[in-house]
Amino acid sequence: MRYDLTDDERSEVPACDFSEPHHLVNQPIPLMAVAQLYRRDIPDFVGPSGTDLLQVLWCPLVHPQEGFNPRVRLYWRRSADVTEQLETAPEPPVVNDSYLPVPCVVHPGQVREYQYGGLLPEELDA
């Protein structure tokens, strides 16, 4: 899901359209690994049939056309197909420090979402 800045948010963004070195704009830059999630660890894991692994990566640069957010890529895989693992991930030649992932642990859980009360009949909204 793409997020677009509101006019108020855009007014607070620095005037420059692209803050990264221009000579790198059209070169391939390695994506940064953000998360790797396994079906066995997530209740109600939803994904393409035959997959049990979701890898989340993003480009570590500012993308004005993406609302000044990193460009995110999702890769659904079968963990059995991932046979070669890199000893160390390739380092991009430049990164926006705001987009450096911080190592952490995620504890997925089930969440029940309820319809917004204002959309319910009056007696249920109360």
Secondary structure, DSSP 8 states (H G I E B T S, - for coil): ------HHHHHHS-S-S--S-GGGTTS----EEEEEEEGGGSTT---STT--EEEEEE-SS-BGGGTSB--EEEEEE-GGG-----SS----S---GGG-----------------GGGS-HHHH-
